[in-house]
């Protein structure tokens, strides 16, 4: 007898339907699984055999062949257990065949038939919906995540017996739903707020510009000047995620197995801050079984690299392509996976090993050679991806003791949202959402400056020793500053502010 049952596999952050074909024929008893499955898939034979027997059904003592189609795509993990078990039970005519094509079955089986949760449910649910499948049977623990997807009926099951009773009509599994609107209806609350930051008005302004245009930013200053404190508050001024963006972020965390419990949908922009000892693979993704790296986990959010020169040169250099393209492609012999990586990179660094090179109140103990070597870890191509460079001075005592209330994040966020809306309207149909994504042709089209601006930019290049790569960066940042002023054209003062955010080019041009 032959049966076909729907399950699902993962390729990158997307799911695809897997047909579990089961054939039971005469011959020497055997149980074989084909279709390019990994070790976890091969081991499912014993889990399925025990689960069927412990559920009170008969496991056929015949020749059993399982094919996971399409056979040219590698299958990984234990999510096929439930579908394989139902394929065996169906092919042995212990349950009816009719109607199985309306279902997709996902879940790992324990030896007693309990259905255990698996990673990657959200992209699987989306794949089922797109394929026109009506019902999705899955572990109870994964129900919240799958219920986010409209137009598919989610049926959470505790064990194999529940599924069999449902398919035979003895009992029914109740459909599970959640209120998606309520997930976005609440105002996002942030533990960290810009109101906590005393002084540092120029740095807060630079981070506001970075948020408004999704610009990458580098802060350089002495230890204790507040670089990390300010960076950690950046998510509180970013626009809220749209539903489509939230789905994409949640898919990444789902396949990585990092989706928090009782969190069907990630609605807050991610903030990732890896330690400087991180490897290049952990930073961009990969491994024997490819997983998303930190830059993909920060998709539509913030990737914060503290103590930037302390990161390995290999880790820093692999960031160049993802920052430029907004995605990471991981190639293997059998496949090539692409993970999204549209993140805002925020970096913090000391100007030298002792940290006092830019602090006039403290003597620097580093030699010019040591300073050059320390900052030389930051290559020109990497800095080329950073639009804003800002010097962070030490906080003054009078600022710390001041009773003046600082501007809170909600007020700043409203200005950022207004600037982002202007950009979305301007770039409608161009598949970009912020000024930071402008390429040379679009810079020429949307970042025009008058003769006064050209003269100002020329003087800046000559007096500040700016590099050629700074030209496009300055124009993009000036475009964002103009948007924040709701100005259609880039004015001289917009350009002047953008130029000041490249003043640290002088420090790096020889590195």
Secondary structure by P-SEA (a helix, b strand, c coil): cbbbbbbccccccbbbbbbbbbbbbccccccccccccccccccaaaaaaaaaaaacccccccbbbbbccccccccccccaaaaaaaaaaaaaccccccccccbbbbbbbcccbbbbbbcaaaaaaaaaaaacccbbbbcccccccccccccbbbbbbccaaaaaaaaacccccccccccccccccccccccccccccccaaaaaaaaaaaaaabbbbbbbbcccccaaaaaaacccccccccaaaaaaaaaaaaaaccccccccccccbbbbbbccccccccccccccccccccccccccbbbbbcccccccaaaaaaaaaaaaccbbbbbcccbbbbbbcbbbbbbbbbcccccccccccccccccaaaaaaaaccccccccccccbbbbbccccccccccccccccaaaaaaaaaaaaaaaaaaaccccccccccccaaaaaacccccaaaaaaaaaaaaaacccccaaaaaaaaaaaaaaaaccccccaaaaaaaaaaaccccccccc
